[in-house]
Amino acid sequence: MDFPIYVYKPRRGMKRVDESKETYKLPHRLIEKKRRDRINECIAQLKDLLPEHLKLTTLGHLEKAVVLELTLKHVKALSGLLEQQQQKIIALQKDLQIS
């Protein structure tokens, strides 16, 4: 029984073992599935990191786009808080130097 040999697309200028596109379907599908799985896993991790009060702002299931939007909102809020805290520290350091 002969099994088809699947090869990856060669670089430019190199000859392919088999010119048919069928040769590339399986590896491409597997690569795409792994890529989608990685993306989905990262989105699931982001969802787990979101504070509960942000998760409750939506009704029911959190779509991937919503998870990304809420994550951006949260990161921007944290960045703003960090900036405020840094400014307070600088102001306190100046007060200490004056005293």
N, C-alpha and C positions, 0 to 999 in steps of 0.2 A: 504494500500500500504506500503510495507516494504522498507525502505531506508537502504543501506549498512552503517555500522558504520566504520569510518576510524580511526584507532589508530596509534600512532607513534610507531616506533620500540622500544621494551623494552630493558632495559639494560641486559647485560649478566647474565645468570642464572635465569632470570625470564621467565615465560611461557607467550606465546603470546595468545591473545584472539582468534585470527583466524590465522591459519598457512599459508593461501594463500598469495602470493605476491601481489595480486590485492589490498589488504587492504592498502598497503603502497604507491601505485602509486600516488594518488591525493596529499597527503601531501608532498611527495617528489617533485612532479612537482611544487607545490606552493612555497616550500622553495627555489628550484632552480630558479624559476622565480623571486622571491624577491631578491635573491642574484645577479642575472644578472642585474636586474633593478638598484640595488644599485651601482654596478660596472659601468654601463652605465651612471648613474647620476654623479658619481665622474669624469668620463672621460669628460663628457660635461662641468663640472665646471672647470676642468683643461684647457680645450680648451678655455673657456671664459677668463681665467686668462693669457693666452699666449699673449705676445706683438704682435701687428699686423705685424711687419716686419718678425717675425718667421712664422706666418700663411701664408704669401705671398710667402714663399720659396717653397711651394708645389703648385701643380696645382689642382684646383678644391677641391673636398671633402677631408677632413682630416680623414683618417682612424684612428681607435682607437690606433693601434700600432704607427702610426706617431705622434699622440697627445702625447703619452707616451714618445717617443723618443725626441720630441721637448721640452717637459717639463723637462726631464733629462738634456738636453743641456742647457736650460735656468737656471735651479737651479745650475748647475755646474758653469756657467758663473757668477751668482750672488754670489756664494760662493767665487770665485776667486776675485771678486771686494771687497767683505767684507774683505778678508784677506789682500788685498793691502791697504785698508783704515785703518785697524787696525795697519799695519806696519807704515803707515804715522803718525798716532796718536802717536805711541810709539816714533818715531824719533823726532816729534815735542816736546813731553814731555821731552825728553833727552836734546834737544836744549835749552828749557826753564830752565832746571836745571843747565846747564852749564853757561848760561848767568847771 
